[in-house]
Amino acid sequence: MKTLLASAIAFVAVAGITSASAANLPVKAPPMAPPPPPTWTGCYLGLAAGFAAGRSEHTAPDSGGVTIAGKFDLSGGGLVGGTVGCNYQVAPQWIIGFEGDFSAIDKKGEAHDLAPLFNVNFEQETKERWFATARGRVGFNTTPDSLVYATGGGAFAKFDVDEFNTLNPAFQATDSATLSGWVAGGGVEWRFSAGRTCL
């Protein structure tokens, strides 16, 4: 009887030690939730710098729109500006958005009037001061980090126009106008995502 009682007491003691040891074991953390899929939804800012060239033509409305100096090149067009826009991912692979930009520019050119209708001693000069665009965008998400897009909308530019006599600069006329048109294009964008570490 004493032996049986001693064995029972020993078993209870061992069971208590086992329970205490199990209670002190570290609890395994639950697995981390997978990161959310990348999205193109959001807004952005950008800077622009480069060079632009173009052509200009002055016409005479009073003479039936005939050209005064023919078409001439505009050059020296260094530009600097900025861009702002927003995208919204409307479906797993489709993105819509809006983008606008503004750039200051110094592009100019000149040409002499054409004979016989006009005096060849007069010269026409065009200076482009700035241009801006306002465009919509539609993109297709070819991979989570690449986007092929098309864009189009309105374009606006400020021009100063001078006409002067090369033999007598006192005879001159100046005008200034903001002209509008349209713009369309497309491209490819690539997003560099920050790496993630899962424990």
Buried (B, 14 or more C-beta within 10 A) or exposed (E): EEEEEEEEEEEEEEEEEEEEEEEEEEEEEEEEEEEEEEBBEEEEEEEEEEEBEBEBEBEEEEEEEEBBBEEBBBEEBEBEBEBEBEBBBEEEEEBBBBBBBBBEBBBBBBBBBBEEEBBEEBBBBBBBBBBBBBBEBBBEBEEBEEBBBBBBBEBBBBBBBBBBBEEEEEEEEEEEEEEEEEBEEEEEEEEEEEEEEEE
